[in-house]
Amino acid sequence: QVQLVESGGGLVQAGGSLRLSCAASGRTFSSSAMGWFRQAPGKEREFVASIRQTGIATYYADSVKGRFTISRDNAKNTVYLQMNSLKPEDTAVYYCAAGWSASRIANSEAEYWGQGTQVTVSS
C-alpha cells in the first residue's frame, strides 16, 4: 500500500514557476508508476503527467507539454512536478497518483491518490 502527500502548491504570477512534491510512504513506491492530475473548479479531473518506475518514460497532457516536467527520486520516495510558464488556466487542485503503469495513469487508471494541493496562477 502507498500513501501519498502533496506539497508545494501556492499562489504564483502568470509566467512564473512552481514545483510540486509528492512524498510517498510504503515499500511499493519504487515499483510504482506515478502521475499527476488536476481539477479546476467546476471542471472534471484531468490527467497532467505520469512517469514510469524507472523515471525514463514520461507522458504529458497536450495542455502542459513543454511547460511541465515530471520526475522522481526513488531513493527519497518522492515524485515532482516542475511547472514553468504557468498560465491562469493551470489553476487547480493538483493530485498525486500511483498506479501499475505510466500509460494506465495517463488513461486515468490509478490505484492510490494523494489529498491534493492548491495551485493558483494570477494574471
C-alpha positions in Angstrom: 0.0 0.0 0.0 1.2 3.5 -0.8 0.3 6.7 0.9 0.8 10.0 -1.0 1.1 13.5 0.4 1.4 16.5 -1.9 3.1 19.8 -1.1 4.5 22.9 -2.8 1.2 24.4 -4.0 0.6 28.1 -3.7 0.0 31.4 -5.4 2.2 32.4 -8.4 2.0 35.0 -11.1 1.4 34.1 -14.7 4.6 33.2 -16.4 6.2 32.0 -13.1 7.2 28.6 -11.9 6.3 26.3 -9.2 7.4 22.8 -8.1 5.1 20.3 -6.6 6.3 17.4 -4.5 4.6 14.2 -3.6 6.1 12.2 -0.7 5.2 8.5 -0.7 5.2 6.1 2.2 5.2 2.3 1.8 7.6 -0.1 0.4 5.9 -0.3 -3.0 6.8 3.2 -4.1 10.0 2.2 -6.0 8.0 -0.3 -8.1 5.1 2.1 -8.8 4.4 4.3 -11.7 3.5 7.8 -10.6 1.5 10.7 -12.0 -0.2 14.0 -11.5 -3.8 15.1 -12.1 -5.6 18.3 -11.6 -9.1 19.5 -11.1 -10.2 23.1 -11.6 -13.4 24.5 -10.0 -16.4 23.3 -12.0 -14.3 21.0 -14.1 -13.6 17.3 -14.3 -10.3 15.9 -13.0 -7.8 15.7 -15.8 -4.6 13.9 -16.4 -1.4 16.0 -16.3 1.6 13.8 -16.4 2.9 10.4 -15.5 6.3 8.6 -15.2 7.5 5.0 -15.2 9.0 3.5 -12.2 12.4 3.8 -13.9 11.9 7.5 -14.4 12.7 7.3 -18.1 9.5 7.2 -20.0 7.0 10.0 -19.4 3.6 11.1 -20.5 2.1 14.6 -20.7 -1.2 16.1 -21.4 -1.1 18.3 -24.5 -2.0 21.3 -22.4 1.2 21.1 -20.3 3.6 19.6 -22.7 6.8 21.7 -23.0 6.0 23.6 -19.8 5.7 20.9 -17.1 8.2 18.2 -16.2 7.6 15.2 -14.1 10.5 13.5 -12.3 11.1 11.2 -9.4 13.7 10.3 -6.8 13.1 6.7 -5.7 15.7 7.0 -3.0 13.7 9.8 -1.4 10.3 8.2 -2.2 9.3 11.4 -3.9 7.8 12.5 -7.3 8.0 16.0 -8.5 6.1 18.2 -11.0 8.1 21.2 -12.2 5.7 23.8 -13.6 7.1 26.6 -15.8 5.4 29.3 -17.8 2.3 29.0 -15.7 -1.0 30.3 -17.0 -4.2 31.2 -15.2 -5.9 28.1 -16.7 -3.4 26.0 -14.8 -5.2 27.0 -11.6 -6.5 23.8 -10.0 -6.1 21.4 -7.2 -3.2 19.1 -8.1 -3.3 15.4 -7.1 -0.5 12.9 -6.9 -1.3 9.4 -8.0 0.4 6.0 -8.1 -0.5 3.0 -10.3 0.5 -0.1 -12.2 2.0 1.7 -15.2 2.5 5.2 -16.5 0.3 4.5 -19.5 -2.5 3.4 -17.3 -2.2 6.5 -15.2 -2.3 8.5 -18.5 -5.6 6.9 -19.1 -6.8 7.9 -15.6 -6.3 4.4 -14.1 -4.6 5.0 -10.8 -4.6 2.9 -7.6 -3.6 5.4 -5.0 -4.3 9.2 -4.6 -3.0 12.0 -2.6 -5.1 14.6 -0.9 -4.3 17.4 -3.3 -2.6 20.7 -3.2 -3.9 24.0 -4.4 -2.1 25.9 -7.2 -3.4 29.3 -8.1 -2.0 31.3 -11.0 -2.8 35.0 -11.1 -2.8 37.2 -14.2 
